[in-house]
């Protein structure tokens, strides 16, 4: 058993201490068919920290990570922290326009990426007045940028940069209602607290083997890595869940004990189970967030994972996690996402700012050390989310989500007060999708809304008015929009209309759109599931 560690104050303390203890030889990561020890992960991270320092990265500087799930991505996270920087993880499907915006918005000092993404990042970098230092894995065209060569020729950084818990550790970009991504600022203190709270209620230990098929750019995936390192446990890292047979084989071979998922992933498993029975008796924890898990899934999941506790959870990037439902209460509290995570508090306020009585709908507010520091460069948006709290000088998170709370204090999600769409565990800005649709020749108007979906949480639905002779179809609009959007942003449904309903002030009335009869629909294309 590993020696007890000192109190973790900074996000990277756990890796530094693990690799300097008798846990150094323990497996920290299994990826791409190879195991990496805590010592190896730290060595690579220290070398990367040295390379970043040599390129001018210092305390508080932002480092963008534009990478697939990989050992390089894990090392880049910790290397950035050891150098004193702030890591900015980006989804590998991010398009050039958004990549350019984020690099400019956060003022990235360095970009760590992979040559497989060169076409996209070259386009983005070509538009920047000041280019960040480039460290590119996978035999890039410019040898000077080669991450492998850079690491081989760089001495490990001897001493981590002197940062304190109030310093920023990460900026996590999430879609905004204006169409431009917002950078959620998280301090070391907030993320370390969140780690402790998650580990406590999930009751995890150092012998866990945690599967991660979720992108490390998604906070749900990111925290699987952070929890594994904090525990001294092992992360089994996969690029995605696309190749089901490969992932299931890895789960068996690596004796996975923790399986974090989202409803679409669990639906895929259940479909496979119906074709040929599956069984993973070693898994002891199943977790779900991003979208509500249908209660009907529980029976099938218990067949596949007979010894697992199933956790239903709710959260948002601005505070990572809000609530969880104890597995023993799944039947007693159907539809609930549980109570506040340890060390935090939640409450509901009505429109007039008064406490919402049990059973009445109100806006959810969150108190706790896990609440974001604000949005990067957006004090206006920060003020909309961070409100005066119960104590003098306190700021609490106004989620702008509507909930009910029962007499026992359990939360039930009702809806969203803004129009952000949460689908497949990702936040989608309708404005961003509308902008992409408007780039297609022949599109006259477009309005995008989220509609309830039992698997996706919400499906992206686009109502489109086209020029009569444009020859556009629902299918062609989906295909053409995919040139500009990440796959999860492409409308699952496209509905062609002769006109769009408007409010008295001339704006498109999206609420009326979702209530309209299907008589105005000329064709529909749905995403096959």
MARFILO-525274 format. One line per 8 residues: number of its first residue (from 0); for each residue x, y, z of C-alpha. Coordinates in nm, 3 decimals, padded with zeros to 5 digits. Example, Ala and Ser with C-alpha at 12.3 -4.5 7.8 and 13.67 -1.06 7.14 Angstrom:
// residues 2
0) 01.230:-00.450:00.780; 01.367:-00.106:00.714
//
This chain:
// residues 529
0) 00.000:00.000:00.000; 00.125:00.347:-00.090; 00.247:00.578:00.184; 00.002:00.848:00.293; 00.046:01.178:00.115; 00.063:01.532:00.240; -00.242:01.752:00.201; -00.301:01.836:-00.165
8) -00.311:02.213:-00.216; -00.225:02.240:-00.585; -00.372:02.028:-00.861; -00.036:01.873:-00.952; 00.074:01.802:-00.594; -00.069:01.451:-00.612; 00.146:01.354:-00.912; 00.460:01.504:-00.758
16) 00.404:01.318:-00.433; 00.305:00.986:-00.593; 00.614:00.983:-00.812; 00.838:01.067:-00.515; 00.693:00.787:-00.299; 00.678:00.409:-00.309; 00.394:00.451:-00.560; 00.640:00.562:-00.829
24) 00.635:00.220:-00.997; 00.256:00.185:-00.985; 00.069:00.206:-01.314; -00.086:00.551:-01.356; -00.213:00.521:-01.712; -00.293:00.258:-01.970; -00.329:00.399:-02.321; -00.267:00.292:-02.678
32) -00.176:-00.058:-02.563; 00.094:00.054:-02.320; 00.122:00.112:-01.947; 00.283:00.422:-01.794; 00.393:00.444:-01.432; 00.356:00.749:-01.209; 00.731:00.796:-01.239; 00.715:00.796:-01.620
40) 00.420:01.035:-01.626; 00.602:01.275:-01.396; 00.927:01.254:-01.594; 00.749:01.343:-01.919; 00.550:01.617:-01.746; 00.868:01.770:-01.597; 01.040:01.766:-01.937; 00.738:01.929:-02.094
48) 00.736:02.188:-01.815; 01.102:02.261:-01.896; 01.020:02.298:-02.266; 00.734:02.536:-02.188; 00.953:02.741:-01.955; 01.215:02.767:-02.228; 00.946:02.906:-02.459; 00.847:03.178:-02.219
56) 00.561:03.012:-02.032; 00.552:03.131:-01.675; 00.312:03.169:-01.387; -00.042:03.232:-01.510; 00.033:03.193:-01.883; -00.220:02.995:-02.083; -00.126:02.677:-02.270; -00.381:02.540:-02.518
64) -00.402:02.161:-02.546; -00.550:02.059:-02.882; -00.512:01.683:-02.855; -00.694:01.352:-02.870; -00.710:01.141:-02.552; -00.350:01.025:-02.523; -00.054:00.999:-02.286; 00.072:01.325:-02.441
72) -00.248:01.501:-02.336; -00.218:01.374:-01.978; 00.145:01.485:-01.959; 00.057:01.822:-02.115; -00.196:01.891:-01.840; 00.053:01.823:-01.561; 00.347:01.974:-01.747; 00.157:02.301:-01.786
80) 00.073:02.305:-01.415; 00.431:02.229:-01.308; 00.551:02.518:-01.526; 00.304:02.746:-01.345; 00.076:02.775:-01.645; -00.297:02.745:-01.695; -00.408:02.459:-01.920; -00.682:02.517:-02.177
88) -00.807:02.178:-02.307; -00.976:02.185:-02.648; -01.189:01.921:-02.816; -00.996:01.761:-03.106; -01.296:01.823:-03.333; -01.276:02.199:-03.278; -01.289:02.381:-03.611; -01.039:02.643:-03.721
96) -01.266:02.942:-03.657; -01.335:02.848:-03.298; -00.973:02.744:-03.239; -00.858:03.084:-03.361; -01.109:03.259:-03.134; -01.002:03.065:-02.824; -00.629:03.105:-02.887; -00.678:03.479:-02.930
104) -00.926:03.514:-02.643; -00.711:03.339:-02.382; -00.386:03.482:-02.517; -00.229:03.136:-02.540; 00.149:03.147:-02.495; 00.186:02.791:-02.628; -00.013:02.535:-02.825; 00.047:02.163:-02.773
112) -00.110:01.960:-03.050; -00.073:01.669:-03.294; 00.025:01.661:-03.661; -00.301:01.481:-03.746; -00.476:01.812:-03.670; -00.232:02.023:-03.872; -00.475:02.139:-04.142; -00.701:02.290:-03.878
120) -00.444:02.446:-03.649; -00.239:02.582:-03.942; -00.550:02.763:-04.064; -00.618:02.903:-03.717; -00.257:03.006:-03.651; -00.236:03.174:-03.989; -00.497:03.427:-03.879; -00.325:03.525:-03.555
128) -00.113:03.836:-03.527; 00.092:03.675:-03.249; 00.139:03.300:-03.280; 00.184:03.088:-02.969; 00.486:02.860:-02.941; 00.401:02.534:-03.115; 00.481:02.188:-02.977; 00.348:01.928:-03.219
136) 00.349:01.551:-03.172; 00.372:01.300:-03.452; 00.649:01.396:-03.699; 00.538:01.748:-03.793; 00.662:01.917:-04.109; 00.882:02.153:-03.906; 01.131:01.950:-03.698; 01.176:02.246:-03.464
144) 00.816:02.198:-03.352; 00.848:01.824:-03.288; 00.724:01.749:-02.939; 00.919:01.425:-02.929; 01.245:01.594:-03.028; 01.181:01.882:-02.789; 01.125:01.646:-02.495; 01.429:01.437:-02.579
152) 01.650:01.747:-02.578; 01.505:01.919:-02.272; 01.609:01.873:-01.911; 01.324:01.812:-01.665; 01.219:02.123:-01.474; 01.382:02.078:-01.135; 01.141:02.282:-00.924; 00.772:02.348:-00.993
160) 00.677:02.713:-01.039; 00.578:02.891:-00.715; 00.199:02.914:-00.743; -00.063:02.917:-00.468; -00.413:02.763:-00.446; -00.583:03.086:-00.552; -00.400:03.086:-00.886; -00.580:02.963:-01.196
168) -00.524:02.601:-01.293; -00.749:02.572:-01.597; -00.975:02.761:-01.835; -01.250:02.534:-01.968; -01.426:02.676:-02.270; -01.798:02.617:-02.301; -02.052:02.742:-02.554; -02.229:03.070:-02.485
176) -02.569:03.209:-02.582; -02.398:03.477:-02.794; -02.234:03.211:-03.012; -01.882:03.281:-02.882; -01.731:03.026:-02.639; -01.685:03.135:-02.277; -01.377:03.047:-02.075; -01.466:02.913:-01.729
184) -01.185:03.001:-01.488; -01.107:02.738:-01.224; -00.846:02.783:-00.953; -00.626:02.511:-00.804; -00.822:02.548:-00.481; -01.158:02.492:-00.651; -01.044:02.189:-00.851; -00.868:02.024:-00.556
192) -01.182:02.068:-00.345; -01.397:01.920:-00.621; -01.167:01.618:-00.648; -01.202:01.548:-00.278; -01.580:01.581:-00.287; -01.617:01.349:-00.589; -01.388:01.085:-00.440; -01.575:01.101:-00.109
200) -01.928:01.040:-00.237; -01.818:00.787:-00.499; -01.624:00.608:-00.224; -01.322:00.543:-00.443; -00.985:00.400:-00.340; -00.631:00.359:-00.468; -00.699:00.021:-00.625; -00.954:00.155:-00.874
208) -00.905:00.112:-01.247; -01.105:00.391:-01.407; -01.214:00.374:-01.770; -01.220:00.703:-01.963; -01.370:00.710:-02.313; -01.485:01.070:-02.267; -01.265:01.348:-02.410; -01.022:01.503:-02.163
216) -01.140:01.840:-02.300; -01.479:01.765:-02.141; -01.468:01.826:-01.765; -01.634:01.489:-01.699; -01.347:01.316:-01.881; -01.082:01.547:-01.737; -01.177:01.467:-01.379; -01.136:01.093:-01.440
224) -00.765:01.159:-01.498; -00.740:01.399:-01.203; -00.918:01.155:-00.968; -00.699:00.863:-01.076; -00.380:01.057:-01.008; -00.511:01.196:-00.679; -00.599:00.844:-00.564; -00.285:00.677:-00.693
232) -00.522:00.465:-00.904; -00.499:00.364:-01.271; -00.672:00.538:-01.564; -00.755:00.324:-01.866; -00.768:00.587:-02.139; -00.943:00.532:-02.472; -00.980:00.783:-02.754; -01.356:00.727:-02.779
240) -01.632:00.469:-02.757; -01.654:00.438:-03.135; -01.504:00.089:-03.157; -01.724:-00.092:-02.907; -01.557:-00.433:-02.931; -01.213:-00.283:-02.870; -01.329:-00.089:-02.565; -01.511:-00.387:-02.415
248) -01.202:-00.600:-02.467; -00.988:-00.338:-02.296; -01.230:-00.327:-02.003; -01.192:-00.701:-01.952; -00.817:-00.711:-02.005; -00.751:-00.415:-01.774; -01.004:-00.527:-01.509; -01.186:-00.194:-01.505
256) -01.372:-00.111:-01.181; -01.516:00.236:-01.257; -01.717:00.319:-01.568; -01.819:00.684:-01.623; -02.069:00.731:-01.903; -02.347:00.934:-02.061; -02.689:00.811:-02.176; -02.589:00.764:-02.541
264) -02.296:00.547:-02.436; -02.513:00.338:-02.205; -02.776:00.303:-02.478; -02.509:00.159:-02.710; -02.408:-00.089:-02.441; -02.767:-00.195:-02.380; -02.826:-00.249:-02.752; -02.515:-00.468:-02.771
272) -02.631:-00.656:-02.460; -02.962:-00.736:-02.626; -02.778:-00.886:-02.923; -02.533:-01.086:-02.711; -02.533:-01.080:-02.328; -02.252:-00.881:-02.166; -02.121:-00.911:-01.813; -01.863:-00.705:-01.624
280) -01.875:-00.822:-01.262; -01.554:-00.636:-01.168; -01.711:-00.293:-01.226; -01.823:-00.150:-00.891; -01.914:00.208:-00.992; -02.125:00.339:-01.281; -02.164:00.716:-01.307; -02.386:00.922:-01.534
288) -02.409:01.294:-01.598; -02.437:01.540:-01.894; -02.796:01.430:-01.964; -03.058:01.258:-01.754; -03.031:00.880:-01.748; -03.370:00.726:-01.830; -03.498:00.524:-01.534; -03.570:00.240:-01.779
296) -03.195:00.187:-01.832; -03.132:00.077:-01.473; -03.253:-00.282:-01.512; -03.040:-00.357:-01.817; -02.734:-00.191:-01.666; -02.766:-00.406:-01.355; -02.760:-00.714:-01.579; -02.437:-00.597:-01.745
304) -02.279:-00.467:-01.423; -02.424:-00.690:-01.148; -02.193:-00.558:-00.874; -02.194:-00.188:-00.959; -02.343:00.107:-00.776; -02.518:00.337:-01.024; -02.483:00.713:-00.962; -02.709:00.966:-01.132
312) -02.554:01.315:-01.119; -02.603:01.671:-01.239; -02.350:01.944:-01.300; -02.231:02.227:-01.519; -01.885:02.344:-01.618; -01.913:02.654:-01.401; -01.886:02.440:-01.086; -01.813:02.094:-01.227
320) -02.067:01.898:-01.019; -02.379:02.011:-00.833; -02.553:01.698:-00.707; -02.563:01.321:-00.697; -02.820:01.057:-00.606; -02.715:00.778:-00.373; -02.753:00.448:-00.565; -02.976:00.295:-00.296
328) -03.233:00.571:-00.363; -03.279:00.512:-00.737; -03.620:00.350:-00.690; -03.726:00.570:-00.398; -03.649:00.896:-00.582; -03.722:00.831:-00.953; -03.629:01.122:-01.176; -03.417:01.292:-00.910
336) -03.057:01.402:-00.955; -03.008:01.389:-00.580; -02.864:01.631:-00.330; -02.566:01.867:-00.315; -02.221:01.708:-00.327; -02.026:01.701:00.004; -01.906:02.038:00.128; -02.153:02.241:-00.079
344) -02.506:02.375:-00.058; -02.788:02.434:-00.309; -03.114:02.625:-00.288; -03.397:02.741:-00.515; -03.531:03.094:-00.554; -03.852:03.198:-00.725; -03.866:03.480:-00.982; -03.918:03.735:-00.704
352) -03.607:03.614:-00.520; -03.784:03.424:-00.242; -03.706:03.066:-00.135; -03.908:02.819:-00.341; -04.128:02.595:-00.121; -04.103:02.216:-00.164; -04.256:02.110:-00.494; -04.245:02.459:-00.648
360) -04.019:02.543:-00.941; -03.731:02.781:-00.882; -03.390:02.876:-01.018; -03.104:02.671:-00.876; -02.823:02.846:-00.686; -02.501:02.675:-00.578; -02.268:02.761:-00.288; -01.926:02.608:-00.244
368) -01.551:02.630:-00.303; -01.601:02.462:-00.643; -01.775:02.761:-00.801; -01.580:02.919:-01.087; -01.380:03.238:-01.048; -01.570:03.380:-01.347; -01.550:03.383:-01.725; -01.217:03.482:-01.881
376) -01.232:03.836:-02.022; -01.609:03.852:-01.967; -01.698:04.041:-01.648; -02.042:04.111:-01.795; -02.126:03.743:-01.831; -01.960:03.663:-01.499; -02.198:03.906:-01.328; -02.494:03.721:-01.479
384) -02.381:03.393:-01.325; -02.215:03.497:-00.999; -02.462:03.666:-00.766; -02.448:03.800:-00.410; -02.501:03.512:-00.167; -02.631:03.463:00.183; -02.315:03.591:00.353; -02.163:03.938:00.320
392) -01.919:03.951:00.029; -02.007:03.600:-00.089; -02.074:03.513:-00.452; -02.285:03.212:-00.544; -02.351:03.049:-00.879; -02.687:03.117:-01.040; -02.725:02.823:-01.277; -03.024:02.970:-01.465
400) -03.163:02.616:-01.459; -03.508:02.545:-01.322; -03.559:02.275:-01.059; -03.805:02.147:-00.805; -03.697:02.026:-00.462; -03.901:01.778:-00.260; -03.953:01.788:00.116; -03.644:01.572:00.168
408) -03.420:01.815:-00.022; -03.385:01.611:-00.343; -03.359:01.797:-00.674; -03.563:01.737:-00.992; -03.459:01.908:-01.314; -03.736:02.106:-01.487; -03.570:02.301:-01.768; -03.327:02.573:-01.870
416) -03.387:02.944:-01.856; -03.147:03.011:-02.145; -03.144:02.842:-02.482; -02.813:02.657:-02.456; -02.858:02.301:-02.576; -02.693:02.021:-02.379; -02.658:01.720:-02.606; -02.439:01.411:-02.580
424) -02.270:01.563:-02.277; -02.167:01.877:-02.468; -02.304:02.231:-02.458; -02.413:02.368:-02.795; -02.483:02.732:-02.874; -02.783:02.764:-03.109; -02.630:03.083:-03.247; -02.316:02.896:-03.351
432) -02.522:02.633:-03.536; -02.737:02.902:-03.697; -02.425:03.084:-03.814; -02.299:02.765:-03.977; -02.632:02.707:-04.153; -02.633:03.063:-04.280; -02.298:03.000:-04.449; -02.467:02.752:-04.682
440) -02.572:02.915:-05.013; -02.949:02.918:-05.046; -03.029:02.932:-04.674; -03.252:03.229:-04.605; -03.324:03.190:-04.235; -03.237:02.940:-03.965; -03.347:02.894:-03.606; -03.202:02.625:-03.381
448) -03.359:02.488:-03.063; -03.309:02.197:-02.828; -03.586:01.940:-02.801; -03.614:01.668:-02.534; -03.453:01.340:-02.629; -03.444:01.029:-02.404; -03.084:00.944:-02.499; -02.918:01.271:-02.594
456) -03.076:01.476:-02.316; -03.159:01.732:-02.582; -03.143:01.696:-02.959; -03.033:01.984:-03.181; -03.322:02.074:-03.411; -03.289:02.329:-03.692; -03.579:02.504:-03.862; -03.462:02.635:-04.198
464) -03.615:02.857:-04.466; -03.441:02.821:-04.805; -03.461:02.993:-05.139; -03.723:02.813:-05.353; -03.478:02.715:-05.627; -03.181:02.633:-05.407; -03.243:02.259:-05.425; -03.152:02.210:-05.059
472) -03.281:01.914:-04.862; -03.275:01.829:-04.494; -03.005:01.572:-04.563; -02.787:01.810:-04.765; -02.815:02.079:-04.497; -02.692:01.836:-04.231; -02.403:01.731:-04.455; -02.307:02.088:-04.549
480) -02.324:02.217:-04.191; -02.084:01.941:-04.084; -01.810:02.129:-04.272; -01.825:02.403:-04.009; -01.939:02.226:-03.694; -01.813:01.960:-03.456; -02.008:01.636:-03.499; -02.211:01.682:-03.181
488) -02.325:02.028:-03.301; -02.461:01.908:-03.637; -02.843:01.921:-03.616; -02.992:01.583:-03.539; -03.312:01.706:-03.703; -03.359:01.954:-03.987; -03.706:02.082:-04.066; -03.766:02.287:-04.382
496) -04.028:02.558:-04.340; -04.190:02.822:-04.561; -04.152:03.082:-04.283; -04.057:03.116:-03.917; -04.288:03.255:-03.647; -04.199:03.597:-03.509; -04.274:03.794:-03.197; -04.425:04.145:-03.213
504) -04.077:04.303:-03.212; -03.978:04.108:-03.523; -03.760:03.846:-03.358; -03.797:03.476:-03.437; -04.013:03.320:-03.166; -03.835:02.995:-03.084; -04.090:02.896:-02.822; -04.363:02.898:-03.086
512) -04.140:02.693:-03.314; -04.132:02.402:-03.073; -04.511:02.420:-03.034; -04.598:02.435:-03.404; -04.784:02.148:-03.564; -04.602:01.932:-03.816; -04.827:02.062:-04.096; -04.563:02.325:-04.180
520) -04.295:02.059:-04.214; -04.194:01.967:-04.566; -03.918:01.722:-04.478; -03.723:01.592:-04.182; -03.383:01.430:-04.145; -03.307:01.261:-03.815; -02.979:01.138:-03.679; -02.985:00.759:-03.675
528) -02.930:00.613:-03.331
//
